[in-house]
Amino acid sequence: PGLVGATLLNQFRDQLAVLKQEKGIDVRVHGIASSKNMLLSNEPIDLNNWEQEFADTNKTEICDLIQFKDHLVSSSCPIPVIIDCSASDFVSDYYVPWMQSGVSVVTPNKKVNSGPLERYRTVKDLQEKQSVHYFYEATVGAGLPVIATLKDLINSGDHIRSIEGIFSGTLSYIFNNFEPGKKFSDIVKEAKAGGYTEPDPRDDLSGMDVARKVTTLARESGVPLELSEIPVQSLVPSELEACASAEEYLEKLPEFDEEMSKLQEEAAAKGEVLRYVGAVDVATGQGSVELKSYPTSHPFAQLKGTDNIILCVTDRYTENPLVITGPGAGAEVTAGGVFSDLIRLCAHFGAPS
């Protein structure tokens, strides 16, 4: 498992016995998989030793996601669930056959909700018409209650008018620290050294991760957008897109500091700050991802560190938008969001609320 998956398993180790004792929720892990290998067990896997067992080549086999599903379906678990903590489009293609077999899915993987509309609609249709569930709170804002809040608003008769937010912990950190006298390239390097970026910072600075979250929020709000329909302002200079490595990109990035500093100075002259923002306008049916400036009194200007923030304007929250803010990145909070989804799923099958 990757970082989020491993973190989730360790959260299970520390909390599942408490859930069983206090809530009567009995969660058992019968399979663990990585991109290469999988560990299947007829008995619940001992989560105190899962890493050692998964590393034992005598106990693991080559990963086969259909076989993984079949094992869960044939096990003693009355409610089979697969938790996909990957960011893989390959894994996303298995959601439909999994759900058709009666397996519910919980995931922070953004690929279904922001991928082809046809696949997204198929998954949502299965969720509505079969006795299976699909939970994906952690696809936007990690552990922040963004998706659940939108669902509650809509289900209770409210209508989403617009959503605007800072959805990238990486870009939040970069622009929260991009102040007069600082070089943009230095802050990007600082963010990478602090572990706040992907191994190649261009994956963050391209804006595509934010665009996937905007696509997800648009669809949740009733706007059937394709990812390709959202205009995205990339912060990767076109001249550096073809750099062969992250190291080459970071080496050449200072050549473009003057351009970024000019934008920062123009904002500061107006008493504003730069923020990288994703937005959905339900009335026009459009989404956008771009660098904008905001007054220092605006909620977007108040963020610290890698925090995310979402402003939601609805029929009920018009004059004062609904605000959700807090840590929007990190393995612990992302795994926590996934864990919360699993508990919500259990509530559908009679677990205490």
C-alpha positions in Angstrom: 0.0 0.0 0.0 1.0 3.6 -0.5 1.2 6.3 2.2 -2.5 6.9 2.6 -3.4 3.2 2.5 -0.7 2.3 5.1 -1.8 5.2 7.3 -5.4 4.0 7.1 -4.4 0.4 8.1 -2.6 1.8 11.1 -5.7 3.9 12.0 -7.7 0.7 11.8 -5.2 -1.1 14.1 -5.7 1.6 16.7 -9.4 2.1 16.5 -11.3 -1.0 15.2 -11.5 -2.7 18.6 -12.9 0.6 20.1 -15.5 0.7 17.3 -16.5 -2.9 18.0 -16.8 -2.4 21.7 -18.5 1.0 21.8 -20.6 0.9 18.5 -20.9 -2.8 17.7 -19.2 -2.1 14.3 -17.1 -5.1 13.4 -14.7 -4.2 10.6 -12.4 -7.0 9.4 -9.6 -6.8 6.8 -9.4 -9.9 4.6 -7.2 -8.5 1.9 -4.5 -5.9 1.3 -3.1 -5.0 -2.2 -0.5 -2.8 -3.8 0.1 -2.2 -7.5 2.1 -5.4 -7.7 1.1 -7.8 -4.9 -1.8 -8.8 -2.7 -2.3 -10.6 0.5 -5.6 -12.5 0.8 -6.7 -14.3 4.0 -9.8 -16.3 5.0 -9.3 -15.1 8.6 -9.1 -11.4 9.5 -5.6 -10.1 9.0 -3.8 -9.2 12.2 -3.2 -5.4 11.8 -0.4 -5.5 14.4 1.6 -7.4 11.9 0.2 -6.5 8.5 3.5 -5.0 7.2 5.5 -8.1 8.0 2.8 -10.4 6.5 2.6 -8.2 3.4 6.4 -8.4 3.0 6.4 -12.2 3.2 6.5 -13.4 -0.4 5.3 -16.8 0.7 2.0 -15.3 1.7 1.5 -12.8 -1.1 0.7 -13.3 -4.8 0.6 -11.1 -7.9 -2.2 -8.5 -7.7 -5.3 -9.4 -9.6 -8.2 -7.0 -8.8 -10.9 -9.3 -10.0 -9.5 -12.1 -7.9 -9.2 -9.7 -5.0 -13.0 -8.9 -5.3 -13.9 -12.5 -5.7 -12.1 -13.4 -2.5 -14.0 -10.7 -0.6 -17.3 -11.8 -2.0 -16.7 -15.5 -1.1 -15.4 -14.6 2.4 -17.4 -14.6 5.6 -18.0 -10.8 5.4 -21.7 -10.0 5.1 -20.9 -6.6 3.7 -17.9 -6.6 1.4 -16.2 -3.2 0.8 -13.1 -2.3 -1.2 -11.2 0.8 -0.2 -9.1 2.2 -3.0 -6.4 4.5 -1.7 -4.6 4.8 -5.0 -4.6 7.7 -7.4 -4.9 5.2 -10.3 -7.2 5.4 -13.3 -6.5 1.7 -13.9 -8.0 0.8 -10.5 -11.0 3.1 -11.2 -12.0 1.0 -14.1 -12.7 -1.9 -11.7 -15.4 0.0 -9.7 -18.2 -1.0 -12.1 -17.5 -4.8 -12.0 -16.9 -4.6 -8.2 -20.2 -2.8 -7.6 -22.0 -5.1 -10.0 -20.8 -8.0 -7.8 -22.3 -6.3 -4.7 -19.1 -4.8 -3.4 -19.2 -1.2 -2.1 -16.4 1.2 -2.7 -14.8 3.9 -0.5 -12.1 6.0 -2.0 -10.0 9.2 -2.0 -9.2 8.5 -5.7 -10.4 11.4 -7.8 -10.3 9.6 -11.2 -13.9 8.4 -11.4 -15.6 11.6 -10.2 -13.5 13.7 -12.6 -13.0 11.2 -15.4 -15.3 10.4 -18.3 -18.9 11.3 -17.6 -20.1 8.0 -19.0 -18.1 6.0 -16.4 -19.1 8.4 -13.6 -22.8 8.0 -14.5 -22.5 4.3 -14.6 -21.0 4.2 -11.1 -23.6 6.6 -9.7 -26.4 4.6 -11.3 -25.1 1.4 -9.7 -25.0 3.3 -6.4 -28.6 4.4 -6.7 -30.2 1.2 -8.1 -28.3 -1.6 -6.4 -27.6 -2.3 -2.7 -24.1 -1.0 -3.0 -22.5 2.2 -1.8 -19.9 4.6 -3.2 -18.3 7.0 -0.8 -15.7 9.6 -1.8 -15.5 12.4 0.8 -11.7 12.5 0.7 -11.6 13.3 -3.0 -12.0 17.0 -2.2 -10.4 18.6 0.9 -9.0 15.3 2.3 -10.7 14.9 5.7 -12.8 18.2 5.5 -16.6 17.6 5.3 -17.1 19.0 1.8 -18.9 16.3 -0.1 -21.1 15.3 2.8 -22.1 19.0 3.4 -23.0 19.5 -0.3 -25.1 16.3 -0.3 -26.9 17.4 2.9 -27.7 20.8 1.5 -29.0 19.4 -1.8 -31.0 16.5 -0.1 -32.6 19.0 2.2 -33.9 21.2 -0.7 -31.2 23.8 -0.9 -29.6 24.7 -4.3 -26.0 25.4 -4.9 -25.3 28.6 -6.8 -21.5 28.8 -6.8 -18.5 27.2 -5.1 -15.1 28.9 -4.9 -12.1 27.6 -3.1 -8.4 26.9 -2.6 -8.3 23.2 -3.1 -4.6 22.5 -3.3 -2.5 22.2 -0.1 0.6 22.7 -2.1 -0.5 25.8 -3.9 -2.0 27.1 -0.7 1.4 26.8 1.0 3.2 28.4 -2.0 1.0 31.5 -2.2 0.5 31.9 1.6 4.3 32.3 1.7 4.8 34.3 -1.6 5.4 37.8 -0.1 7.3 40.8 -1.2 11.0 40.2 -1.3 10.6 36.4 -1.8 11.4 34.6 -5.0 8.7 32.2 -6.4 11.3 29.6 -7.3 12.7 29.6 -3.7 9.2 29.0 -2.3 8.6 26.1 -4.7 11.9 24.5 -3.7 11.0 25.1 0.0 7.6 23.4 -0.5 9.2 20.4 -2.2 11.9 20.1 0.5 9.0 20.2 3.1 7.2 17.3 1.4 4.3 19.5 0.4 4.6 18.8 -3.4 4.5 15.8 -5.6 8.0 14.4 -6.5 7.7 16.6 -9.6 6.2 20.0 -8.5 4.9 20.5 -12.0 2.2 17.9 -11.2 0.8 20.5 -8.6 1.6 23.7 -10.5 -0.1 22.5 -13.7 -3.4 22.9 -11.9 -4.9 19.6 -13.1 -5.3 18.3 -9.5 -7.4 21.4 -8.7 -9.3 20.9 -12.0 -10.3 17.4 -11.0 -11.7 18.7 -7.7 -13.6 21.4 -9.5 -15.0 18.8 -11.9 -16.1 16.7 -8.9 -17.8 19.7 -7.2 -19.5 20.7 -10.4 -21.0 17.3 -10.9 -22.1 17.1 -7.2 -23.9 20.5 -7.8 -25.7 19.2 -10.9 -23.4 20.6 -13.6 -22.3 17.7 -15.9 -18.8 19.0 -16.8 -16.0 17.0 -18.4 -12.5 17.7 -17.1 -11.5 18.9 -20.6 -14.2 21.6 -20.5 -12.6 23.5 -17.5 -10.1 26.2 -18.5 -7.0 25.8 -16.3 -4.3 28.4 -15.8 -1.1 26.4 -15.5 1.7 27.9 -13.4 4.3 25.8 -15.3 6.0 28.1 -17.9 5.5 26.5 -21.4 9.3 26.6 -21.8 9.7 24.2 -18.8 6.9 21.7 -19.6 9.4 19.6 -21.6 12.1 19.5 -18.8 13.2 15.9 -18.5 13.2 15.9 -14.7 12.0 17.7 -11.7 15.6 18.7 -11.0 16.0 20.3 -14.4 12.7 22.2 -13.9 13.7 23.5 -10.5 17.1 24.6 -11.9 15.5 26.7 -14.7 12.5 28.0 -12.7 14.4 31.1 -11.4 14.5 32.4 -14.9 10.8 33.1 -14.5 10.8 34.7 -11.1 10.6 38.2 -12.4 7.3 37.4 -14.1 5.7 36.0 -10.9 7.1 38.8 -8.8 5.5 41.4 -11.1 2.1 39.7 -10.5 2.7 39.7 -6.8 3.7 43.4 -6.8 0.6 44.4 -8.8 -1.6 42.6 -6.3 0.2 44.2 -3.3 -0.1 47.6 -4.8 -3.9 47.1 -4.6 -3.7 45.8 -1.0 -4.3 42.3 -2.3 -2.7 38.9 -2.3 -2.4 36.1 -4.9 -4.3 32.9 -4.5 -4.8 29.9 -6.8 -8.5 29.3 -7.0 -10.9 26.8 -8.4 -14.6 27.8 -9.0 -17.9 26.5 -10.2 -20.7 28.7 -11.4 -23.9 26.6 -11.5 -26.0 29.2 -13.3 -23.6 29.4 -16.3 -22.6 25.7 -16.0 -18.9 26.6 -16.0 -15.9 25.9 -14.0 -12.5 27.6 -13.8 -9.0 27.2 -12.3 -6.9 30.3 -12.2 -4.6 32.6 -10.3 -6.5 35.6 -8.8 -5.9 38.4 -6.3 -8.0 39.0 -3.2 -8.2 41.8 -0.6 -6.3 41.0 2.6 -9.6 41.0 4.4 -11.0 38.2 2.3 -11.2 34.7 3.9 -8.8 33.3 1.2 -6.1 35.8 2.4 -6.3 34.5 6.0 -5.1 30.9 5.3 -2.0 29.5 6.9 0.3 26.6 5.8 -1.3 24.1 3.6 -4.9 24.8 4.6 -7.8 24.5 2.1 -10.9 26.7 2.1 -14.3 26.4 0.3 -16.9 29.1 0.0 -20.3 27.8 -1.0 -23.1 30.2 -2.0 -26.6 28.6 -2.0 -30.2 29.7 -1.9 -30.0 29.6 1.9 -26.4 30.8 2.3 -26.5 33.9 0.1 -25.3 37.0 2.0 -22.8 35.0 4.0 -21.5 32.0 2.1 -21.0 28.7 3.9 -17.3 28.4 4.7 -15.4 25.1 5.2 -11.7 25.4 6.1 -8.9 23.4 7.6 -6.0 21.0 6.6 -6.7 19.8 3.1 -3.6 17.6 2.6 -1.7 14.9 4.4 -1.9 11.2 4.9 -3.4 11.3 8.4 -6.3 13.6 7.5 -6.9 11.9 4.1 -7.0 8.5 5.7 -9.2 9.9 8.4 -11.7 11.1 5.8 -11.7 7.6 4.2 -12.2 6.0 7.7 -15.2 8.4 8.3 -16.7 7.3 5.0 -16.4 3.7 6.0 -18.3 4.4 9.3 -21.0 6.3 7.3 -21.3 3.2 5.1 -21.8 1.0 8.2 -24.6 3.3 9.3 -26.5 2.3 6.2 -26.5 -1.3 7.4 -27.8 -0.6 10.9 -24.7 0.6 12.8 -25.4 3.2 15.5 -25.2 6.8 14.3 
